[in-house]
């Protein structure tokens, strides 16, 4: 099982994180939010130049990963979600009764998809197909809530 931790962490890094970048940089409405956040406090025209360069860089990286269109992103995200769902099965967490670092990383990704101030509708629709991942998120959410309550 220990050898699966790097594999699942890699799946998050190479499929799920780029999907969030796609959502932020490729979607017009989200890009407006990202651009204003990236360039806050910078004078015009440097703010536009920096924002454009950052977006071009991110989109180039996504293109090299074959994640430059929403269709490509959805295909790769759903394959990753499916791998996690199948491995999770009926277990409370990926590697048994206790959460691992991979559970925490997956929890963070799902939390962003569900509650980000920017629109991730295509990611939310994809996530809706995977009940076990929602269940994992709820279990992790309870643990986070309990740990905050004890402070």
Secondary structure, DSSP 8 states (H G I E B T S, - for coil): -HHHHHHHHHHIIIIIHHHHHHHHHTSHHHHHHHHHHHTTT--TTHHHHHHHHHHHHHHHHHHHTT-SSHHHHHHHHHHHHHHHHHHHTTSSBTTBSS--HHHHHHHHHHHHHHH-SS--HHHHHHHTT-HHHHHHHHHHHHHHHHHHHT-
